Amino acid sequence: MAKKGQESNQNNQAAEGPKGCKAEDCKSKAKKFGFCLEHYELFMAGVLRGDGTKPVDYGRKLDQWKKKQAQKAA
């Protein structure tokens, strides 16, 4: 059984979560679900996985997302 001081320290660490964005090579601060705002949008569109890695068909998904963004802007 852990001591009271250790238990509260472990609970605080678990509640804090990651401080930086989960996306590969991103140094920005995490804002939503462990992603910065830019990568959160890609995550919600299915371009990035939940752990921040790129899926096998990353290029195809990114192209589709860019086309959709261009259509919204026009």
C-alpha positions as protocol buffer text, in pm:
chain_id: "A"
residue {
  index: 1
  type: MET
  ca { x: 0 y: 0 z: 0 }
}
residue {
  index: 2
  type: ALA
  ca { x: 135 y: 341 z: -97 }
}
residue {
  index: 3
  type: LYS
  ca { x: 172 y: 625 z: 147 }
}
residue {
  index: 4
  type: LYS
  ca { x: -75 y: 912 z: 143 }
}
residue {
  index: 5
  type: GLY
  ca { x: 178 y: 1157 z: -2 }
}
residue {
  index: 6
  type: GLN
  ca { x: 258 y: 924 z: -291 }
}
residue {
  index: 7
  type: GLU
  ca { x: -110 y: 860 z: -370 }
}
residue {
  index: 8
  type: SER
  ca { x: -196 y: 1227 z: -399 }
}
residue {
  index: 9
  type: ASN
  ca { x: 113 y: 1289 z: -616 }
}
residue {
  index: 10
  type: GLN
  ca { x: 10 y: 1008 z: -851 }
}
residue {
  index: 11
  type: ASN
  ca { x: -345 y: 1144 z: -874 }
}
residue {
  index: 12
  type: ASN
  ca { x: -216 y: 1493 z: -959 }
}
residue {
  index: 13
  type: GLN
  ca { x: 8 y: 1359 z: -1236 }
}
residue {
  index: 14
  type: ALA
  ca { x: -277 y: 1159 z: -1390 }
}
residue {
  index: 15
  type: ALA
  ca { x: -509 y: 1460 z: -1388 }
}
residue {
  index: 16
  type: GLU
  ca { x: -257 y: 1691 z: -1557 }
}
residue {
  index: 17
  type: GLY
  ca { x: -218 y: 1487 z: -1876 }
}
residue {
  index: 18
  type: PRO
  ca { x: 26 y: 1568 z: -2155 }
}
residue {
  index: 19
  type: LYS
  ca { x: 151 y: 1925 z: -2179 }
}
residue {
  index: 20
  type: GLY
  ca { x: 257 y: 1922 z: -2544 }
}
residue {
  index: 21
  type: CYS
  ca { x: 74 y: 1829 z: -2860 }
}
residue {
  index: 22
  type: LYS
  ca { x: 61 y: 1455 z: -2935 }
}
residue {
  index: 23
  type: ALA
  ca { x: 132 y: 1504 z: -3306 }
}
residue {
  index: 24
  type: GLU
  ca { x: 474 y: 1399 z: -3430 }
}
residue {
  index: 25
  type: ASP
  ca { x: 733 y: 1680 z: -3431 }
}
residue {
  index: 26
  type: CYS
  ca { x: 491 y: 1937 z: -3285 }
}
residue {
  index: 27
  type: LYS
  ca { x: 617 y: 2150 z: -2997 }
}
residue {
  index: 28
  type: SER
  ca { x: 295 y: 2349 z: -2943 }
}
residue {
  index: 29
  type: LYS
  ca { x: 97 y: 2339 z: -2621 }
}
residue {
  index: 30
  type: ALA
  ca { x: -195 y: 2094 z: -2607 }
}
residue {
  index: 31
  type: LYS
  ca { x: -537 y: 2260 z: -2610 }
}
residue {
  index: 32
  type: LYS
  ca { x: -798 y: 1991 z: -2687 }
}
residue {
  index: 33
  type: PHE
  ca { x: -769 y: 1615 z: -2635 }
}
residue {
  index: 34
  type: GLY
  ca { x: -390 y: 1644 z: -2619 }
}
residue {
  index: 35
  type: PHE
  ca { x: -354 y: 1824 z: -2953 }
}
residue {
  index: 36
  type: CYS
  ca { x: -283 y: 2185 z: -3046 }
}
residue {
  index: 37
  type: LEU
  ca { x: -568 y: 2354 z: -3232 }
}
residue {
  index: 38
  type: GLU
  ca { x: -416 y: 2289 z: -3576 }
}
residue {
  index: 39
  type: HIS
  ca { x: -362 y: 1917 z: -3516 }
}
residue {
  index: 40
  type: TYR
  ca { x: -695 y: 1883 z: -3332 }
}
residue {
  index: 41
  type: GLU
  ca { x: -872 y: 1981 z: -3653 }
}
residue {
  index: 42
  type: LEU
  ca { x: -675 y: 1714 z: -3843 }
}
residue {
  index: 43
  type: PHE
  ca { x: -753 y: 1458 z: -3573 }
}
residue {
  index: 44
  type: MET
  ca { x: -1126 y: 1531 z: -3592 }
}
residue {
  index: 45
  type: ALA
  ca { x: -1114 y: 1499 z: -3971 }
}
residue {
  index: 46
  type: GLY
  ca { x: -951 y: 1156 z: -3940 }
}
residue {
  index: 47
  type: VAL
  ca { x: -617 y: 1262 z: -4084 }
}
residue {
  index: 48
  type: LEU
  ca { x: -429 y: 1187 z: -3757 }
}
residue {
  index: 49
  type: ARG
  ca { x: -476 y: 901 z: -3513 }
}
residue {
  index: 50
  type: GLY
  ca { x: -564 y: 953 z: -3149 }
}
residue {
  index: 51
  type: ASP
  ca { x: -206 y: 894 z: -3040 }
}
residue {
  index: 52
  type: GLY
  ca { x: -78 y: 1159 z: -3282 }
}
residue {
  index: 53
  type: THR
  ca { x: 75 y: 925 z: -3539 }
}
residue {
  index: 54
  type: LYS
  ca { x: 0 y: 926 z: -3910 }
}
residue {
  index: 55
  type: PRO
  ca { x: -216 y: 644 z: -4051 }
}
residue {
  index: 56
  type: VAL
  ca { x: -100 y: 430 z: -4342 }
}
residue {
  index: 57
  type: ASP
  ca { x: -311 y: 629 z: -4590 }
}
residue {
  index: 58
  type: TYR
  ca { x: -208 y: 968 z: -4450 }
}
residue {
  index: 59
  type: GLY
  ca { x: -134 y: 1125 z: -4789 }
}
residue {
  index: 60
  type: ARG
  ca { x: -473 y: 1038 z: -4934 }
}
residue {
  index: 61
  type: LYS
  ca { x: -659 y: 1162 z: -4625 }
}
residue {
  index: 62
  type: LEU
  ca { x: -459 y: 1484 z: -4616 }
}
residue {
  index: 63
  type: ASP
  ca { x: -533 y: 1552 z: -4983 }
}
residue {
  index: 64
  type: GLN
  ca { x: -905 y: 1496 z: -4926 }
}
residue {
  index: 65
  type: TRP
  ca { x: -900 y: 1728 z: -4624 }
}
residue {
  index: 66
  type: LYS
  ca { x: -720 y: 2001 z: -4821 }
}
residue {
  index: 67
  type: LYS
  ca { x: -975 y: 1978 z: -5104 }
}
residue {
  index: 68
  type: LYS
  ca { x: -1258 y: 2009 z: -4853 }
}
residue {
  index: 69
  type: GLN
  ca { x: -1093 y: 2315 z: -4694 }
}
residue {
  index: 70
  type: ALA
  ca { x: -1049 y: 2478 z: -5036 }
}
residue {
  index: 71
  type: GLN
  ca { x: -1418 y: 2420 z: -5114 }
}
residue {
  index: 72
  type: LYS
  ca { x: -1518 y: 2582 z: -4785 }
}
residue {
  index: 73
  type: ALA
  ca { x: -1303 y: 2887 z: -4858 }
}
residue {
  index: 74
  type: ALA
  ca { x: -1447 y: 2936 z: -5207 }
}
